[in-house]
Amino acid sequence: MFAVIKTGGKQYKVEVGSVLKVEKLAAEVNSDVEIKEVLLVGEGDNVTVGTPLVNSASVVATVKEHGKGEKKINFKYNKKTYYRKKGHRQQYTTIEVKSINA
């Protein structure tokens, strides 16, 4: 069984046991998170597509860790008078999918 979920403005295809990094969630480590924004649920040839969401479906995942991604550098430069160097590290949450409830 698989599902397509939406979290943090992005869409992910997940199965039971899959581990993925998503935008930071407000949850403690080793706690369960229920994601109700399920766009599609499928098992074999039986696929349910939501309009836009599948109302009766949810995905339960366990929070494994929080962290920061690699640093991205934004650099603007004008040869005479101006330069700006700015860095950014995106925060993420690693989750493991426990179950898909359809």
C-alpha positions as CSV (number, residue, x, y, z in Angstrom):
1,M,0.0,0.0,0.0
2,F,1.3,3.5,-0.8
3,A,0.0,7.0,-0.4
4,V,0.9,10.5,-1.6
5,I,0.9,13.0,1.2
6,K,1.4,16.8,1.4
7,T,3.4,18.4,4.1
8,G,5.4,21.6,4.1
9,G,4.2,22.6,0.7
10,K,5.7,19.5,-0.9
11,Q,4.3,16.1,-2.0
12,Y,5.8,12.8,-1.0
13,K,5.0,9.2,-2.1
14,V,5.3,7.0,1.0
15,E,5.0,3.4,1.9
16,V,5.0,1.7,5.3
17,G,8.5,1.7,6.7
18,S,9.8,4.5,4.4
19,V,12.0,7.2,6.0
20,L,12.0,10.7,4.6
21,K,13.1,14.3,5.5
22,V,10.3,16.9,5.5
23,E,10.1,20.5,6.5
24,K,10.3,21.0,10.3
25,L,7.3,19.7,12.2
26,A,6.3,20.9,15.7
27,A,6.6,17.5,17.4
28,E,8.9,15.9,19.9
29,V,11.4,13.1,19.0
30,N,9.9,9.6,19.2
31,S,6.4,10.9,19.2
32,D,3.7,10.0,16.6
33,V,2.5,12.5,14.0
34,E,-0.8,12.0,12.1
35,I,-0.8,13.5,8.6
36,K,-4.3,14.0,7.3
37,E,-3.4,15.7,4.0
38,V,-3.5,12.6,1.9
39,L,-3.9,13.2,-1.9
40,L,-3.9,9.6,-3.1
41,V,-4.1,6.1,-1.7
42,G,-3.3,3.0,-3.7
43,E,-2.9,-0.8,-3.3
44,G,-2.2,-2.7,-6.4
45,D,-4.7,-1.7,-9.1
46,N,-7.1,-0.2,-6.6
47,V,-6.3,3.6,-6.5
48,T,-8.3,6.3,-4.7
49,V,-7.6,9.8,-5.8
50,G,-8.9,12.7,-3.7
51,T,-10.6,15.8,-4.9
52,P,-8.3,17.4,-3.6
53,L,-7.9,15.2,-0.4
54,V,-9.0,11.7,0.5
55,N,-11.1,12.5,3.5
56,S,-11.1,9.1,5.2
57,A,-7.3,8.5,4.9
58,S,-4.4,9.4,7.2
59,V,-0.8,8.5,7.6
60,V,0.8,7.9,11.0
61,A,4.6,8.5,11.3
62,T,7.2,8.6,14.1
63,V,9.5,11.5,14.4
64,K,13.1,10.2,14.4
65,E,15.2,13.4,14.6
66,H,15.3,17.1,13.9
67,G,18.2,18.7,12.1
68,K,19.6,21.4,9.8
69,G,20.5,20.9,6.1
70,E,23.7,22.0,4.5
71,K,24.4,25.7,4.2
72,K,23.4,27.5,1.1
73,I,25.2,30.7,0.2
74,N,23.6,33.7,-1.5
75,F,26.2,36.2,-2.8
76,K,25.4,39.4,-4.6
77,Y,28.3,41.5,-6.0
78,N,28.8,44.9,-7.7
79,K,32.4,45.5,-8.6
80,K,32.5,49.1,-7.3
81,T,30.4,49.6,-4.2
82,Y,28.2,46.7,-3.1
83,Y,28.4,43.1,-2.0
84,R,26.3,40.9,0.2
85,K,27.0,37.4,1.5
86,K,24.2,35.6,3.2
87,G,23.8,32.0,4.3
88,H,20.8,29.8,5.1
89,R,20.4,26.3,6.6
90,Q,16.9,24.8,6.2
91,Q,15.5,23.0,9.2
92,Y,14.1,19.5,8.7
93,T,12.4,16.6,10.5
94,T,13.2,13.0,9.7
95,I,10.1,10.8,10.0
96,E,9.4,7.1,9.5
97,V,6.0,6.0,8.3
98,K,4.3,3.4,10.6
99,S,0.9,2.9,9.0
100,I,-1.4,4.1,6.3
101,N,-5.1,4.2,7.2
102,A,-7.4,4.2,4.2
